[in-house]
Amino acid sequence: MPQSNNQLHRAKELKNNEFYTFMDDIENELSKYDLAQFESKIVYCNCDDPTWSNFFKFFIKWGQRLKIKEVHFTNYANGKRQFKQLTLFELDDLKESAEDDKKGTAHHWIYTPATNKIVKKELNGNGDFRSNECKEILCKCDIVVTNPPFSLFREFIDLIIVTYNKQFLIIGDINISKYRDCFNLIKTNKFWFGYTQVKKFINNELVKQKFGNKFWYTNLDVKYRHQPFVLHEQDLSQFCRYDNYDAIEVPQVKLIPDNYFEPMGVPITFLQKYCPEQFEILGISEGNAIFELTNRGLSKEFVENYYKNGGTGSYNINHPILGYYNKDGIATIPFSRIIIRRKQNELSN
Ligand SMILES: C[S@@+](CC[C@H](N)C(=O)[O-])C[C@H]1O[C@@H](n2cnc3c(N)ncnc32)[C@H](O)[C@@H]1O
């Protein structure tokens, strides 16, 4: 029987959500923070079944050293999850979890590093991070650490920052910054990139998959935010100007000029080095977040020239994206750009 759009959408969503983090990626990122940032804190991993989550393994291994007070884990009972699943423990545990999943039974584990004890309790519901019982646990914790379902990232971040104002260290897609809600949180310094990129995950078929767009996000303090990066004087005539916004296009982060204090568009990876004492973020070049910057989309003339020169993709008149004419006069639409401006008083800060 053909699958309905809804079924296909759910199947795709499920597939996109079931990517598990490797231990070395968790260790690499968490080892970059000061011990004091975790000391005496209650940590919550709210999308983590200890049967197969390396977040559990990480905190069992490092919880005492980090002097964490407690670590809470809740899993999501997901009846559609494949039985083939990586496990850190015995196959019997795996079977038990798979059966629990089918019954819709989820659990809450509490690990106390000082005593090395784990207590496991059954939840009333399926462990959805949006459920009241999971929100109660969230409310009592200090730091959320997890890799949440990719399809629910915006809801997840809204819950932990906007509603509960928690500290966190979580994995997400680089493209989240194109959404107006997420972008505004980044722009207003409510959260930022962690230290590292996550380039691989294992899926629930035990296949390792490579990614180029997943990063750690956090609102824990990170050192690079206090270290202005070294800029070099540039020949400003090399930079093009956007056709529909008054800023220059800087195609590489390393080309950000030392001798320029007006708006400029830079690749989104700039955010990995962003020091708010050195720059302010004004906007982003595409997605609905662009309206924070300008209401001027692509002009009729620009769109016509773009297609005349073999441009691809689907852009219409007034499309909300920044474009520019390159040095050969060809209408060009760059990959996502963050629009930034250097702070005049950066040295005196
Ligand atoms: C990207 S995976 C990461 C799993 C684990 N944190 C890790 O990194 O190994 C996201 C997990 O969230 C679970 N999940 C999906 N929807 C959820 C929801 N509404 N509430 C809580 N967890 C959910 C998925 O079943 C999956 O185990």
The ligand as a Gaussian input file, in Angstrom:
#p B3LYP/6-31G(d) Opt

LIG

0 1
 C       19.800000      12.357000      17.570000
 S       19.321000      11.051000      18.678000
 C       20.560000      11.176000      19.884000
 C       20.496000      10.168000      20.961000
 C       21.525000      10.371000      22.071000
 N       21.324000      11.657000      22.705000
 C       22.912000      10.284000      21.494000
 O       23.465000      11.281000      21.093000
 O       23.449000       9.179000      21.406000
 C       17.912000      11.814000      19.415000
 C       17.201000      10.932000      20.424000
 O       16.042000      11.628000      20.883000
 C       14.963000      10.716000      20.927000
 N       13.721000      11.490000      20.758000
 C       12.983000      11.675000      19.649000
 N       11.906000      12.441000      19.924000
 C       11.970000      12.725000      21.246000
 C       11.151000      13.468000      22.130000
 N       10.048000      14.044000      21.694000
 N       11.508000      13.542000      23.433000
 C       12.661000      12.956000      23.883000
 N       13.484000      12.259000      23.085000
 C       13.144000      12.124000      21.782000
 C       15.226000       9.765000      19.783000
 O       14.545000       8.555000      19.963000
 C       16.745000       9.612000      19.874000
 O       17.093000       8.602000      20.772000

